[in-house]
Amino acid sequence: MTRPFRTAAVIGAGTIGLSWTALFAAHGLTVRVSDPRPDLAEAVAEALAQYAPHLAARGLDTTGLAERVHIAADVTEAVRDADVVQENGPERLEFKQDLFTALAREAPAHALLLSSSSAIPSSAFTRELPDRAAARVLIGHPFNPPHLVPLVEVVPGERTGEDAVQAALDLYTSLGRTPVVERKEIPGFVGNRLQNALSREAVYLVEQGVVTPEDLDRVVTNSLGLRWATVGPFLGSHLGGGPGGYRHLVEHIGTSMQAMWDGLGRPAQTPEDQERLIEAVEKAYGTSTYPELAETRDRRQLAVLSALDSAGTSDKEEN
């Protein structure tokens, strides 16, 4: 049975917290916001006004949006009747330890306790909590801004209960997000590790004089950015292998890719590791034919290009 979510507490009203606030309210939840910033009421009002058109463009009814959002005097007031708590505090271990101790104590026993932590796994800040409290704590890491970008990384801790994982999936799905469960805790989770790996190499290439910052951005926005907006790295590679799929791609360019990885300091891939990876990709995408997957990719690619062309035309008209 899907757990009902009627009231949300947003703890921390920075960029992420304000975006969550607007998304929760747009989906009909009563939202209570807590943050020590002196301009909290003004910041919330400004964010709701700014984000309402975005949410309306996504088909949500933003009528009475501000009426569903309330400023709480403190954390205790914010979480008193909450069904879900979304924490968005500083990325400091000690802060989160103290905060989640308070959340577990003050929030209702059924409340789901979620953290927007970008890098710190929940097991690190729930060690002092009793099992019953730790069972309802997990990561719900969005990509900024969460009211627009669909991904939410759902990362259970060592003692998180499966019912809490399912409740988080139900919540984020009901909000129109795309939750992905990551079953092994690792600092930075998946999205930020991928982002940081690309950023690290981008900085290196510019520092070495290989390319200018603006041209590197052109490379990404005119190739990888477009590709990854429609298919991820593995499906893209699977399609890059043609009808032979990922296995053919690895057999065709595997040696040269390994040489590049060696230059980046990546551990060598054993034949056994390579075969396990190939089989995992084939399991993920092998049920569809190459023409079917390619047609879907190309249709989405054309849609992205058309949208970008349209946005470019609009920008020129506004200027």
Buried (B, 14 or more C-beta within 10 A) or exposed (E): EEBEBEBBBBBBBBEBBBBBBBBBBBBEBBBBBBBEEEEBEEBBBEBBEEBBEBBBEEEBEBEEBBEBBBBBEEBBBBBBBBBBBBBBBEEEEEBBBBBBBBBBEBBEEEBBBBBBBBBBBBBBBBEEBEEEBBBBBBBBBBBEBBBBBBBBBBBBBEBBBEEBBBBBBBBBEBBBBEBBEBEEBEEBBBBBEBEEEEEEEBEEBBEEEEBEEEEBEEEBEEEEBBBBBBBEEBBBBBBBBEEEBBBBBBEBBBEEBBEEEEEEEEEEBEEEEBEEBBEEBBEBBEEEEBEEBBEBBEEBBEEBEEEBEEEEEEEEEEE
